[in-house]
Amino acid sequence: MTIYSLTQLNKKAYQWINGLSDHDAQFIVLHDIKIRTAKQKLCTFRNFNKTAVTNFNLQLSYESWEEVLLCNDVNTSFNKFLNTYLRIFYASFPTRISQESSSAKPWLMQGIKISCMNKRKLYLIIRHSEDHNKKTYYKRYCKVLTEVIKCAKRNYYNNLIMNSNDKTRTTWKIINDNINKDRQQQDISYINIKGSITRNNQTTANTFNDYYSSVPQLLSENHNESNALNNKQNPVNNLHNIQKQITPLDKLQFVSPKEIENVVKSLQTKESHGYDEIPTKVIKQSISYISSPMAYICNLMLSSGVFPNRLKFAEIKPLYKRGERMDITNYRPILPTTDQYYQLQTNITNCRPISLLPPF
């Protein structure tokens, strides 16, 4: 603790003679005091209101998708489709910036606020009163207000859980909010790469990418070395043998626009998104305008056996688990959300080869 004199602060102290005691009070007048305030957190969002969605669908209805339908290359066709879709998406749903809500009590309605103010007024009245009836009324008022607040909390949190698609996650979020557990994301400022510490973000990201992409190969090599089973019992070898017997791609049933619409409608309605920021909610509302080009791309993919490169991208977040923070092996790769088009393509593809597998 640092103690400053009045001279250092360049302030003056004054004596206040109160006339009530032999001890006079002293007070200090401070001017131009800068009070530190908490930094307001800003967040970005896109407003998917009814008007914006209607305008988005209207812009999609003007597209003929001729460039997509006339292309015979999977990657080129999908890139043209996605670029057009994203251009209209970003124009219809621009990014907005707002301050994060600092309200720690979202259940606090206006009626409860008024009741709390009335409670304060009642307290000021009965504080120096000897009236027993007023004190009894105040205690009864406090008891009723406490029950109302409990009921408001219960109803608010019950509605959150009942209307949530992931009730377990919502429940834990409510628990963490009520115990003031703030899970702040800790950035990886530096990492140990082959004995040298680097603070370059791009180098760190590339190192994590190389490490996570090499893990499956390392696991496969370790499995082959430690597996004492013969080739017939080895599940990896069995899978390779089955793939050789799968019906050729040209005999797979083609995808129709109606099937695309049915698959999209079966997806859960969420506002989560992948790296392209397109949520399932928007795709479901616009699927009737893009089902034809999507069906064409799926058929092109099935006939050529090529999966679009752009759907192989994902946003991976390293999650620290335990041990030394500078060691990349102590971070687990987390995929928060997958790209919605990737999920659609895989659902279409997976429903076909299963029926064509040879019997075991």
Secondary structure, DSSP 8 states (H G I E B T S, - for coil): -----HHHHT-EEEEE--SSSSS-EEEEE--S---------EEEEE---HHHHHHHHHHHHT---HHHHT---HHHHHHHHHHHHHHHHHHHS-EEEEE----S-TT--HHHHHHHHHHHHHHHHHTT---HHHHHHHHHHHHHHHHHHHHHHHHHHHHHHHT-S-HHHHHHHHHHHHTT----------EEETTEEE--HHHHHHHHHHHHHHHHHHHHHHHHHH--S-TTT-HHHHHHHHHHTS--GGGS----HHHHHHHHHHS-------TT---HHHHHHHHHHHHHHHHHHHHHHHHHT---GGGG----EEEE-SS-TT-GGGEEEE-----HHHHHHHHHHHTTHHHHS---
